[in-house]
Amino acid sequence: MDSIMLWAVILLSCMVIGGFFMIRKFLKVLPKNDGKSKLDWQNHWVEASRHLWSDESKAFLDKLVKPVPGPFRDIAKHTIAAEIGRIALEEGSSEVTRDHCIKGYISATPKRDNKFLVAFLNKNQIDYKPYEHLMQK
């Protein structure tokens, strides 16, 4: 009887965890007031800024998302790339720079991930002082 209860708890836990991620994905697909969902806007910014990306900026983005676990890395990379593209297009830049990548990473990720960014920037000897005000938001 104990093993049945254990497996019931394990099964229920797995279903709750899976349901949580499914609901999060579902909420991203729901359209907002403007008729586009969060995923639609991400795809728009990625496609609109595709011509601005150089090999160097793509490599820098790959380095930024390297700490993200493998199964989530592609989704995180797409989300961050969309935010970087939005920033670059709104600034009217001719290409995506490291500055855009760092700003996009900060605004696309939760505040708790800033410590990973700071460690990455310190490791690569990049001054993060100009971005501290963005990390406080």
C-alpha positions as CSV (number, residue, x, y, z in Angstrom):
1,M,0.0,0.0,0.0
2,D,2.9,2.4,0.8
3,S,4.4,1.9,-2.7
4,I,1.1,2.7,-4.3
5,M,0.8,5.9,-2.3
6,L,4.4,6.8,-3.2
7,W,3.8,6.3,-6.9
8,A,0.5,8.3,-6.7
9,V,2.3,11.2,-5.1
10,I,5.1,11.0,-7.8
11,L,2.5,10.8,-10.6
12,L,0.5,13.7,-9.2
13,S,3.7,15.8,-8.7
14,C,4.7,15.2,-12.3
15,M,1.3,16.2,-13.6
16,V,1.3,19.4,-11.6
17,I,4.7,20.4,-12.8
18,G,3.8,19.6,-16.4
19,G,0.5,21.5,-16.1
20,F,2.4,24.5,-14.8
21,F,4.6,24.7,-17.9
22,M,1.7,24.0,-20.2
23,I,-0.3,26.9,-18.7
24,R,2.6,29.2,-19.0
25,K,3.0,28.4,-22.7
26,F,-0.8,28.8,-23.2
27,L,-0.8,32.2,-21.6
28,K,2.0,33.3,-24.0
29,V,-0.1,32.3,-27.0
30,L,-3.2,34.3,-25.9
31,P,-3.7,37.5,-27.9
32,K,-3.3,40.8,-26.1
33,N,-5.3,44.1,-26.7
34,D,-3.5,44.7,-30.0
35,G,-4.5,41.3,-31.4
36,K,-1.0,39.8,-31.2
37,S,0.3,37.4,-28.6
38,K,3.6,37.6,-26.8
39,L,5.0,34.9,-29.2
40,D,3.7,36.8,-32.2
41,W,5.6,39.9,-31.1
42,Q,8.8,37.9,-30.4
43,N,8.6,36.4,-33.9
44,H,8.0,39.9,-35.4
45,W,11.0,41.4,-33.7
46,V,13.3,38.5,-34.6
47,E,12.3,38.6,-38.3
48,A,12.4,42.4,-38.5
49,S,15.9,42.5,-37.0
50,R,17.3,39.5,-38.8
51,H,19.4,41.6,-41.2
52,L,21.0,43.5,-38.3
53,W,22.7,40.4,-36.8
54,S,26.4,39.9,-37.5
55,D,28.3,36.7,-36.8
56,E,30.0,38.4,-33.9
57,S,26.7,39.4,-32.3
58,K,25.2,35.9,-32.8
59,A,28.3,34.3,-31.2
60,F,28.0,36.8,-28.2
61,L,24.3,35.8,-27.8
62,D,25.3,32.1,-27.8
63,K,27.8,32.8,-25.0
64,L,25.1,34.7,-23.0
65,V,22.7,31.8,-23.2
66,K,25.2,29.1,-22.6
67,P,24.4,28.8,-18.8
68,V,20.7,28.1,-19.6
69,P,19.9,24.3,-19.4
70,G,19.9,22.6,-22.8
71,P,16.2,21.9,-23.1
72,F,15.3,25.5,-22.5
73,R,18.2,27.2,-24.3
74,D,16.5,27.6,-27.8
75,I,13.4,29.2,-26.2
76,A,15.5,31.5,-24.0
77,K,17.7,32.4,-27.0
78,H,14.7,33.3,-29.1
79,T,13.1,35.4,-26.4
80,I,16.3,37.3,-25.7
81,A,17.0,37.7,-29.4
82,A,13.6,39.2,-29.9
83,E,14.2,41.8,-27.1
84,I,17.7,42.6,-28.5
85,G,16.1,43.1,-32.0
86,R,13.4,45.3,-30.6
87,I,16.0,47.5,-28.9
88,A,18.3,47.7,-31.9
89,L,15.4,48.6,-34.2
90,E,14.0,51.2,-31.8
91,E,17.4,52.8,-31.6
92,G,17.7,52.8,-35.4
93,S,21.0,51.0,-35.4
94,S,22.5,49.6,-38.5
95,E,23.6,46.4,-36.7
96,V,23.2,44.6,-33.4
97,T,26.1,45.3,-31.0
98,R,27.3,43.9,-27.7
99,D,25.6,46.9,-26.0
100,H,22.2,45.8,-27.5
101,C,22.8,42.2,-26.5
102,I,23.5,43.1,-22.9
103,K,20.5,45.5,-22.7
104,G,18.3,42.9,-24.3
105,Y,19.5,40.2,-22.0
106,I,18.8,42.3,-18.9
107,S,15.3,43.3,-20.0
108,A,14.3,39.8,-21.3
109,T,15.4,37.8,-18.3
110,P,14.1,37.9,-14.7
111,K,16.0,40.0,-12.2
112,R,17.4,36.9,-10.4
113,D,19.4,36.1,-13.6
114,N,21.4,39.3,-13.3
115,K,24.0,37.7,-11.1
116,F,24.8,35.2,-13.9
117,L,25.2,38.2,-16.3
118,V,27.5,40.0,-13.9
119,A,29.6,36.9,-13.5
120,F,29.8,36.5,-17.3
121,L,30.7,40.1,-17.9
122,N,33.4,40.0,-15.2
123,K,34.8,36.8,-16.6
124,N,35.0,38.4,-20.1
125,Q,36.3,41.7,-18.7
126,I,33.4,43.8,-19.8
127,D,32.4,46.8,-17.7
128,Y,28.8,46.4,-16.5
129,K,28.6,49.8,-14.8
130,P,26.6,51.4,-17.7
131,Y,23.9,48.7,-17.3
132,E,23.5,48.8,-13.5
133,H,20.5,51.2,-13.8
134,L,18.7,48.6,-16.0
135,M,19.4,45.8,-13.5
136,Q,17.6,47.8,-10.7
137,K,14.3,47.9,-12.6
